Amino acid sequence: MGRHPFLVPTTGARAIELGGDASDNQSWGIKRTDMTSTTSNERIDETWTVNELLQRYPAVLPTLHDLKIHTCCGGGLTLAAAATNAGISSNTLLSHVQAAVDVNEPG
Protein backbone atom coordinates (compact mmCIF):
# COMPACT_ATOMS: atom_id res chain seq x y z
CA MET A 1 0.00 0.00 0.00
CA GLY A 2 1.16 3.53 -0.69
CA ARG A 3 1.20 6.79 1.20
CA HIS A 4 -2.10 8.48 1.95
CA PRO A 5 -1.46 12.15 2.76
CA PHE A 6 -4.02 14.27 4.54
CA LEU A 7 -3.62 18.06 4.55
CA VAL A 8 -4.74 20.00 7.58
CA PRO A 9 -5.07 23.76 6.99
CA THR A 10 -3.28 25.97 9.50
CA THR A 11 -2.87 29.73 9.69
CA GLY A 12 -1.64 31.66 6.71
CA ALA A 13 -0.80 29.89 3.49
CA ARG A 14 0.53 26.69 5.00
CA ALA A 15 -0.84 23.28 5.82
CA ILE A 16 0.39 20.31 7.77
CA GLU A 17 0.55 17.10 5.77
CA LEU A 18 -0.10 13.99 7.82
CA GLY A 19 0.68 10.79 6.06
CA GLY A 20 2.37 7.48 6.04
CA ASP A 21 2.44 4.05 4.56
CA ALA A 22 -0.73 2.16 5.43
CA SER A 23 1.23 -1.09 5.66
CA ASP A 24 3.73 0.25 8.18
CA ASN A 25 2.44 2.29 11.10
CA GLN A 26 6.02 3.20 12.05
CA SER A 27 6.48 5.45 8.99
CA TRP A 28 3.79 8.02 9.80
CA GLY A 29 5.13 11.56 9.86
CA ILE A 30 4.23 15.21 9.75
CA LYS A 31 5.43 17.63 7.07
CA ARG A 32 4.66 21.31 6.55
CA THR A 33 3.50 22.06 3.03
CA ASP A 34 3.79 25.51 1.45
CA MET A 35 0.42 26.47 -0.05
CA THR A 36 1.50 29.80 -1.55
CA SER A 37 2.02 28.54 -5.11
CA THR A 38 -1.65 28.94 -6.07
CA THR A 39 -2.64 32.39 -7.23
CA SER A 40 -6.04 34.03 -7.15
CA ASN A 41 -6.12 34.22 -10.95
CA GLU A 42 -6.66 30.44 -11.02
CA ARG A 43 -10.34 29.84 -11.70
CA ILE A 44 -12.09 27.55 -9.28
CA ASP A 45 -14.03 24.86 -11.10
CA GLU A 46 -17.18 23.01 -10.00
CA THR A 47 -15.39 19.70 -10.65
CA TRP A 48 -12.95 20.35 -7.79
CA THR A 49 -13.80 18.52 -4.59
CA VAL A 50 -14.45 20.42 -1.39
CA ASN A 51 -11.18 18.98 -0.05
CA GLU A 52 -9.22 20.17 -3.12
CA LEU A 53 -10.62 23.66 -2.65
CA LEU A 54 -9.64 23.70 1.02
CA GLN A 55 -6.16 22.39 0.27
CA ARG A 56 -5.57 25.25 -2.17
CA TYR A 57 -7.49 27.96 -0.32
CA PRO A 58 -7.91 27.23 3.42
CA ALA A 59 -9.26 30.76 4.00
CA VAL A 60 -12.55 29.87 2.25
CA LEU A 61 -13.62 27.64 5.16
CA PRO A 62 -15.88 30.28 6.80
CA THR A 63 -17.54 30.97 3.43
CA LEU A 64 -18.25 27.26 2.95
CA HIS A 65 -19.75 27.04 6.43
CA ASP A 66 -21.90 30.13 5.78
CA LEU A 67 -23.24 28.43 2.64
CA LYS A 68 -23.95 25.19 4.58
CA ILE A 69 -21.31 23.26 2.63
CA HIS A 70 -20.18 20.30 4.71
CA THR A 71 -16.40 20.14 4.82
CA CYS A 72 -15.98 16.95 6.79
CA CYS A 73 -18.41 14.31 5.55
CA GLY A 74 -18.89 16.18 2.27
CA GLY A 75 -15.21 16.86 1.62
CA GLY A 76 -14.99 14.27 -1.15
CA LEU A 77 -17.92 15.76 -3.07
CA THR A 78 -17.40 17.95 -6.09
CA LEU A 79 -18.34 21.57 -5.58
CA ALA A 80 -21.31 21.01 -7.90
CA ALA A 81 -22.61 18.14 -5.76
CA ALA A 82 -21.95 20.04 -2.53
CA ALA A 83 -23.90 23.02 -3.86
CA THR A 84 -26.84 20.78 -4.78
CA ASN A 85 -26.78 19.23 -1.30
CA ALA A 86 -26.82 22.72 0.24
CA GLY A 87 -29.75 23.81 -1.94
CA ILE A 88 -27.83 26.44 -3.91
CA SER A 89 -26.64 26.65 -7.50
CA SER A 90 -23.08 25.86 -8.52
CA ASN A 91 -22.75 29.41 -9.83
CA THR A 92 -23.75 30.84 -6.44
CA LEU A 93 -21.20 28.67 -4.65
CA LEU A 94 -18.44 29.44 -7.14
CA SER A 95 -19.04 33.20 -7.04
CA HIS A 96 -18.97 33.29 -3.21
CA VAL A 97 -15.86 31.11 -3.03
CA GLN A 98 -14.04 33.08 -5.73
CA ALA A 99 -14.88 36.34 -3.94
CA ALA A 100 -13.48 34.91 -0.68
CA VAL A 101 -10.31 33.82 -2.47
CA ASP A 102 -9.87 37.22 -4.12
CA VAL A 103 -10.23 39.00 -0.75
CA ASN A 104 -7.84 36.66 1.08
CA GLU A 105 -5.10 36.26 -1.54
CA PRO A 106 -2.30 38.82 -1.58
CA GLY A 107 -1.72 40.60 -4.80
C-alpha angles and dihedrals in degrees: 000000000000136000118292109199122198119195119214114195115231132177120309121000098326136095135191114237114212114191149129146158110296090215094055119044090189093070098063113125145163124240131178113232123203109230097183097099094085115085129205091244088072107102116232111230129209089233091067114100121239088249092052090052092050092047090055098035113022091170091072092071095098090049091052091049091049089054091049092246109156110229099184110043091019096046093106093053122101114249088250092056092043090052091051090050090051092049096245133110122261089240091056092050094046094048093050093046093046090049090052091049092049091051095046101041118087116236 
